[in-house]
Amino acid sequence: MRLIKTNAMEENKRSWKEFFSLGEVGGYFFRKKDPNAKPDFTLRAMHGINKISIVVFLLGVLYLIFKLVIKPNL
């Protein structure tokens, strides 16, 4: 029985670690450029706009957290 609980606890820890990992988002922002890729303005513009929208979204989430959680306690 103890072995089952330990495995479940390890699986739970792994899932939380995976939940908070920024692997894909971090890879999207900080990836090396492919030297074989042909530079295309429209593709670069699309990725630039996507990066801006992700940043604005995260700033909005932080603002809502501040407004709903921190500010009412002040």
Secondary structure, DSSP 4 states (H G I P E B T S, - for coil): -HHHHHHHHHHHHHHHHHHH--HHHHHHHS-PPPTTSPP-HHHHHHHHHHHHHHHHHHHHHHHHHIIIIIGGG-
